[in-house]
Amino acid sequence: MVKELKLDYLKTYLISMNWEIFGYIGTVIVLYSFLIESIFRLRLINSIGSMFWIVYGIGIMAWPTIIVNSCVLMIHSIWFIKHRKKWLR
């Protein structure tokens, strides 16, 4: 009985959670990343913003948001792998 109540509470909480906060945080982080001159830091911070957008997209079930930000994150990850020796000095 108690376990069922906890699961019901969790489902209710996740459904009613204000997912927009993740979208706003992601927006601020992505916009801030474009003010940075270092391409490494720009991509790193932009990746963090994309992660927030992915969480937001999952929360509101917006597939275009999930897909585009997953692609951005993948592009940044590939760039980091290709340039890891240059940036790890």
C-alpha positions in Angstrom: 0.0 0.0 0.0 2.7 2.5 1.0 4.8 1.5 -2.1 1.8 2.1 -4.3 1.3 5.5 -2.8 4.9 6.5 -3.3 4.7 5.4 -7.0 1.5 7.4 -7.5 3.0 10.4 -5.8 6.1 10.1 -8.1 4.0 9.8 -11.2 1.8 12.8 -10.2 5.0 14.8 -9.4 6.6 14.1 -12.7 3.5 14.9 -14.7 2.9 18.2 -12.9 6.5 19.2 -12.7 7.3 22.5 -14.2 9.5 21.4 -17.1 9.8 24.9 -18.5 12.5 25.7 -16.0 14.8 23.3 -17.8 14.0 25.1 -21.1 14.8 28.5 -19.6 18.0 27.3 -18.0 19.1 25.7 -21.3 18.3 28.9 -23.2 20.4 31.1 -20.8 23.3 28.7 -21.0 23.2 28.4 -24.8 23.0 32.2 -25.2 25.8 32.7 -22.7 28.0 30.2 -24.6 28.0 32.4 -27.7 29.6 35.2 -25.7 32.7 33.1 -25.1 35.7 33.5 -27.4 37.3 30.1 -26.7 35.8 27.5 -29.1 36.5 24.7 -26.6 34.6 26.5 -23.8 31.9 27.6 -26.2 31.2 24.0 -27.2 31.5 22.7 -23.6 28.9 25.3 -22.3 26.7 24.9 -25.3 26.7 21.1 -24.7 25.5 21.7 -21.2 22.7 23.9 -22.5 21.8 21.2 -25.0 21.5 18.7 -22.2 19.0 20.9 -20.4 17.1 21.2 -23.6 17.0 17.5 -24.0 15.6 17.1 -20.5 13.0 19.8 -21.3 12.1 18.0 -24.5 11.7 14.7 -22.7 9.6 16.3 -20.0 7.1 17.8 -22.5 7.5 15.0 -25.1 8.7 17.4 -27.8 10.5 15.1 -30.3 11.9 17.9 -32.5 13.5 19.5 -29.4 15.0 16.2 -28.3 16.3 15.3 -31.8 17.9 18.6 -32.6 19.6 19.0 -29.2 20.8 15.4 -29.3 22.3 16.1 -32.7 24.0 19.2 -31.4 25.4 17.3 -28.4 26.6 14.5 -30.7 28.3 17.1 -33.0 30.1 18.7 -30.1 31.1 15.3 -28.7 32.6 14.3 -32.0 34.5 17.6 -32.1 35.8 17.1 -28.6 37.1 13.6 -29.6 38.7 14.9 -32.7 40.5 17.7 -30.9 41.2 16.1 -27.6 45.0 16.1 -28.0 45.1 19.8 -28.8 42.9 20.8 -25.8 44.4 18.3 -23.2 47.9 19.9 -23.4 
